């Protein structure tokens, strides 16, 4: 949104809550008529009770569609609508776009569409979501994994309807650093393994804690984040590392910058995985479980993907710690990969160009459809 605004476009964000305010963007909150905040994943400390949209009843889903439609109708002239997630709000976007005869695109996140594999979204609302995806002028995804393993397994759409643009990283915030400011602050050695993320089973910190036994004599493992599995992680880890809990964004970036290895072993196949991109930009070699969107981020020249079990992860981390020169070369190539593929400015330019092109093509397509 910020990139579109900087390009000179008038941008309005319509959201039900929890959105980060962006300078230069008009924000239009949606007041849920039910008094319940619709979410795709639970948000921390919301003002309203929450309900995952994928598991709402048909009546609840239809009410949310109506809420979003009323909010969008408050806007004046619209050239293009970008729907975020493939869920009930997308159904509202498609309805308004058809009524106004304006183009729209859908930015499909795996978290929005994946619940359908487990029976989420009542039949009628799912039909609206499918129709919205089918009629969209374009569909944006962050990885080919989301396109092929999630969206196209559920909705019969040709590959050429999709554009793959990854999430970007700030190359100034995530950057190899000299000195020891955070090592001193947190009393860390020169070499350590970082594992960032929520300490919940789905994110797999228990797997990293188990893997640490294979390399603890070479480097400790430092967890940043908190969650229900914290005490279990601390017990498993013992004296092989530490759990720092939540740290602020600056310290998170600094710790990733200063780490030697970033280790991650999520139970779920992640759709993208921003921590891997942050590691690349930091010149910190990522070692992670194979599978999901991470496979398009970590290539063999910049990191290691392992079998999905702690022993394999632990041995891979150990090898990277033992082979110092090879790991240093990987780190250099990792930074280069981040600069060439994930720089925020580069990614933002690709997104803005795509949005503008979709608007032009779709307007022409609509004009042709109305002739005669």
N, C-alpha and C positions, 0 to 999 in steps of 0.2 A: 504493500500500500504506500509506504514511504517513497519508493522509487517511482510509482505512478504519479504521486503528488509532485515530486521534484521535476518530473517531466512536463508539468503544467496541466495535468488532468485534475478535474474536480472529483474527489474520491469520498465516498460515504461508506462507512462500515456499519452494517445492520447486524446486531448481535444480541443474544439473550442474556449475556452476563459473562464476567470473567475475562473480557478482552482487554489487552494492554492498549492504553491510549497512545496513538501515534500522532506526533505533531504534523499539522497540515492536513489532517484527515478529519472529516466530520463524523462523529459517532452518534448513531441512533439506536439506543437500547430498546429491546423488545420487552414489554411487560407481559409475562405469561398470564393469561386469563385464569389459569388454574392455580396460580400462586406457587407453582412448582417449577424449578429451573431445569430445562431440558439440557442434558449433557451427553457426550459420547463416552467420556471417562470422568470419574468423580473429581471435582475440583476441591482444593483445600479452602476451608473457612468461607463458604459462600453465604450470602445474605438470606437465601431461600433454601428450603429443602430441595434435594436433587432427585432426578429420575433419569436413568439412561434411556435415550430415545428409542433404542432398538427393542426395548422390552416394554414399551408403553402399549396400552390397549389401542384398538383402532380408534375409539372415540378420543382418547388422549392425544394420539398422533394427529388426528384431523384438527383438533383444537390448536395444536402448535402450528400446523400449516396455516390456519386462519390467522393466528397471531402474527406470523411473519409476513403474510400477504398484506395485512392491514398496515404494518410498519413500512414495507417497501412502497406501498401506494401513497405514502406521505411525501415521497420524494418527487421532485419535478421531473424535468426531462432526463432521460437515461439513455446513454448510447450503448452500454454493454453491462451485463451483470455477471460477476464472478461468484459462483456458488462454492461455498467452502464445506467440504465433506459431502459424501453421498448419503444424506439422510433426509429427515422430514423437511428441513429448511430448503433443501434442493427442490423438493416437490413444490414448495411455495414459489421459489424463483421461476421454475418452469411455467407455473400457472400465470404469473404476472407477465412473463416474457411473451407468452402466447397472446394474452389479452392485448398487450401494447404493441405486439409485432416488432419486438426488439430482440437482438441476439443475446445469448448467454453461453457461458462456458462453465465447466465444473472442475474444481480442483479436488480430486478424489484422494482422500487419505485412507490408508488401510484400516485405521481404527474406526472409521465411519461405516465402512461396508463389510468388514470381516464378521460382525455378529450374525449376518445372514447365514453363514455356514452352520451356525448352531441353532438356527430357527428363529433368529431375531426378525423384527419388523412384521407386523400382521400382514396377511395377504394383500388387502387392498392398498395399504400404504407402500408395500414393496412394489406393487404394480406401478404406482405413481413414480417411485424412484427409478425404476427401469425405464419408464417412458421419458423421464427427465434426462437420463443419460443418453438414451437413444436419439432424442431430438436436439441435444446440445450441439453447438457449433464446433466445439473442441473439448477435449478432456485432458487435463494436466495431471501427471503423476510424478513422484520423486524418483521412482526406480522402475525398471522393467519388471521386477518381482511383483510390485503392486498391480501393474498392468496385466501380467500374464497369469500369475498364481491366484490373484484375488478377483479383479474386476472381470476379466474375460472368461473366467470359469463360471461366473454368475450371469453375465449379460453378453449376448452374442454381438460383439462390436468388432469391426475390422481394426487391425493394428494402426492403419494410417489415420484413424480418428484421434490417436493419442500423441501427446508430446511429453517427453521425459525431461524434466528440469530438476536437478537436485537442490537440496537446501544448501545455503551458503554459510561461510564462516568469515568472521572478521580477522583478516590476516595480521592486523596490528595487535589485537587482544591476544590471539593465539599465535605465539611466535617463540622460536627457540631463544632462551635467555641466558645471559652470563650472570655470574654471581650467585649468592645463596640467600636471598632475602626471606623466602618462605621456608626453606630448609631450616634456617635459624629460628624462625617464628614457631614452627611446629616440631623442632628438634628432630629433623630427619637427616639420614645419611646422604652421601653424594648420589647414590644409586638407590632407587626405590621403584616399586610397581604401584601404579595408581588404578583404582577401580571406582569410577564415579557412577552414581545413580541411586535410585530408591532401593532401600534394603527390604525388598519384598520378593517372594519366591519367584514371581514371573520374570524379574530382572536377573535372577541367577547369582546373587552375591554368595550364596551358599556354595555354589560350584567353584567360584574363585577362591573362597576361603579354604576349601578342601584341596584345590590345586596348589595352594601356597606351600604345602608340605614338600613339594618336589624341588623348590628353589629357595627356601627360606634362608639357607646358609649363605646365599649370594646377595639377597636383597629382601627387605620387608615389603609387605603389601599394605597399602594405605587406602582405606575406604572413605569416600566422602559422600554423605547422604545419610538418611535415616529411614526407619520404617519398622514394620512388625518383626522382621527377622534379625534386628540388631543384636539382641542378646545371644541368639544362636550363633551369629557370625563371630562375635567376640569369643565365645566358648571354643568354637572350632579353630579360630585363628591362634588363640593363646598368645605366646610370645613371638609369633611369626609376623606380626604387624600391628596395626592400630585402626580403630574406627574413629574418625574425627567428627562424625555427625555432619549436620548442615554447615556449610561455609558460605560466605557471600560470593557473588559472581566473580569478583576480582580475584579472590583467593582460589576459587575453583579453577579459573583460567591459569593462574600462576602455578598451581600444583601440577596441572597437566603439562604445562610448559617445562617444568623442571624434572618431571618423572622420566625414567629411562624407558619403561614399558607401560602401555595401557592394556589391562586385561579385562575381558568381559565374556560372560558365558550365560546369556539369557535363555530361559527355558523356552520362551516363545521366539519364533523366527521373526526378527524385527523387520519392519517395512522399510526403514531407512537406517537410522542410528547416527544422530548428530555427534555423539561422543567420538566416533571413529574419525569423522572429518576434523573435529577439534584436535585429535591426536596427530593426524597428518600435518596440520598447520603448525603444530607445536614442535614438530620434529621428534615426536614421541612414537615409538614403534608400536602399533596395535597388534595384539594377539587375541583372537576371538573365535568363538564357535562359528563354524561354517553354516550357511543357510540363511535365506531371506535376502533383504536388500543389502546387507553388509557385503555380500559377495561382489557387488558392483563397486564398492568403495575401496576395500582392501585387496590390492593386487599382490602377487608374489614378490614383487621387487620392493614393496614398501611395508609389508607386514606379513602376518601368518594367520591362516584360517585352519582350525583344527577340527577333528572329529568331536561330536557333541558329548564329551564326557570329561570329567575333571582331570583324569590322569594324562590324557593327550594335551590338554591345555597346559598343565603344569610342566610337562616335559618340553613343550614348545617355548614357554617362557624361560625355562632354564637354559635352553640352547641359545636364545637371544642374549641372555646375560653372560654366558660363557664366551660367545664369539663377539667380542667387543668391537673389533674393526668392521666386521660385516654388518653389525647392528648400527654402527655409526653411519655407514654408507646407506643403509636402509632409511635411516632418519633423514638424511639429506634429500634422498629421492622422495620421501614422504612429503616434505615441505614443498618440493617442486610440484608434486601431484596436486596438493591443495591449491597452490597458486594458479595452476593451469585449468583446474576443473571446478573448484569450490569457492573461489573468491567471491565474497558477497557482491561486489560491484559487477563482476562478470555475470553471475547468476541473475542479479536484478535486471541487468540489461536484457538478457535473454527472455526473462519473464515479461517485461514491458513490451518488447518487440513482438512477442507472441500475442499478448492481449490486444495490442493495436492492430495486428494483422487479422486476428479473429473478428474484431469489430468491423474492419473494412470488408472482409470477405463475406461476413454474415449479412451485413447491411445490403450488399449487392445481391446476395442470394434471396433475401426477403423481397427486394425490389423486383427481381425477376418473377418471383412467385405470385406477385399481385398484379402483374401486367395482364390486361385483357379482362 
